[in-house]
Amino acid sequence: MAKRSAGLLIYRRSDGDISVLLVHPGGPFWAKKDEGAWSIPKGLVDENEDELVAAQRETEEEIGIKVDGAFERLGDYKQPGGKIVSAWSVEARAEIDVAAIKSNSFTMEWPPRSGSMKEFPEVDRAGWFSLPEAEVKMLVGQRPMLSDLAKQRRIQ
């Protein structure tokens, strides 16, 4: 069975336009990657865990903020590696300061085969992007979420 992740596509409106919150993965593999590297805040769904609960938990772990609001299911998105990402949209009720995000961390051997363990943030930065900007920044497998959000929010 394919691994499952769940996450939130957080959006805000300003002067009739919409922007979405994306996160950039931390760690040495992603350090110099930008276009096609950003993601919605998301993570693995535990066995027997409600997917929306997982999406809320993972988002809080990745940005350090509990997001509340009217969650609307966007859909399931098969990623190039086979993982399925379940996503919900939610309008930000309060301003989210992307410069102040606080992510949990992970430990890995770095440099490879050095025997040295180093800690990295799961997310090293976040940003608000217009839909056209997000289309370039996001991982290819997550890009359909943007058109689904536009349909859901009736954005042309």
N, C-alpha and C positions, 0 to 999 in steps of 0.2 A: 504494500500500500504506500502511495506517495506521502511524503512528509507534508504536513499542513502548517501554514502560518496564518496569522490573522493580524490585521492592522487597521488604522484609521487614516482616511484621507481628510485631513482637517482643512477647512477653507474659511475665507473671510471675504466680505464684500467691501468695496470702496469705490465710490463714484460710479456705480454701475458695473464695475469690473470685478472679477473674482481672482483671488490668488490662493495658492495651496501651500501648505507647510510640508517641506521635504527635509529629510535628514541625510547626512553624508556618513557612510560607515567609517569607523575608526580603524586603526591598525595599519601596519606597513604595506599591506597589499593594495589598499585603496588610497594611500597618502598622495599620490600624484595623479589620480584619476578624478575627472570632474564630469564631463559630458557622458551620459549613460551610466552614471555611478550612483546617483541619488535615489532615495526610496521613500515610501511612506513609512512612518514608525510602525514596526511590526515585529513579530517573533513567533516562535514555535508554540503550537497549541498542545497543552498537556493532555494525556490520555483522559478521556471522559470529561474534558473541560468544555464549557460553553464557549463557542468561538468569539462572541462579542465580549465576553468577560476577558478572554485571552487578549483580544485586541486592545482593550482598555488597560490591562495590566502591562502589556509590552510597551504601549505608548508611554505610560508613566515611567517605566524603567528607562526608556531611551531618551526622553526629554525632561524628566524630572517634574512633570506637571500632570496632575489628574485632570483629564479632559471630560467635561460633562456637556450634555446637550441632547438634542433629538437625533439619535443615530439612525441612519437609513442605509439598509444593505445595498451595496453596489453590485456585488457578485463574487464569483470565484474566478481566479485568473491562473491558468497553468503557466508556469515559468519555463524557460528553455531547459533547465535542469530537471524538470519533472515535478518540482514542488508546486503545491496549490496554495495560493494566497487568497484568503477570504477578506474582503474589504468592506468597510462601512464609511459613509461620509458623515461629517458632523461640522456644523458651523461653529467657529470659535466664539464663545460667549464673552470672553475677556481677551484683552490683548496678550498675545504670547510673545515675549521678548526672546527672539532667537539667539541673541548674544548671551543670554543667561541660562541656557539649557544645561542640565546636569544629568549626564548619562551614567548608567552602571558601567562596569568594566569587565574585561576578560583577560586571562593570562595565557601567554603562549611562548614557546621557545623562540627567541630572537637574538641575534641572527640564527637562521636555520643551522642545525647540527652544532651549535655553539655550547649547548648545555646551560645556557643562560636564559632564565625565565624573565619576561618583561610584561608589565601590565599596560593595557591600552583601553581607551574608552570605546564602548560599542558604537557610539555616535560621536564624531569629533566636531560637528557643527550642524546647524540647521538654517534654513532660509525660507523666505516667502517668495514664491515665483508665480508670475502670470501663467495662464494655461499654455500659451505658446513657448514660454521659457521652460516650463516644467516638461513639456514634450521632448525637449532636447536633453535636459538634465537627468530625467528618470531612466531607470533600468528599462530595457526594451519590453520585458514581460509585464511591466506594470503600466505602461503607457495607455493601454485601453481603458484604464480606470478614469483617465481624464475625459475622454469622450462620453463615458457613462455618467460621470458627474455632470457634464454639460447638458446631457439629455435630461438627467434627473432634476436639475435646477433650471431647465429650459433656457440655457444660455446659447446664443447663436455663435 
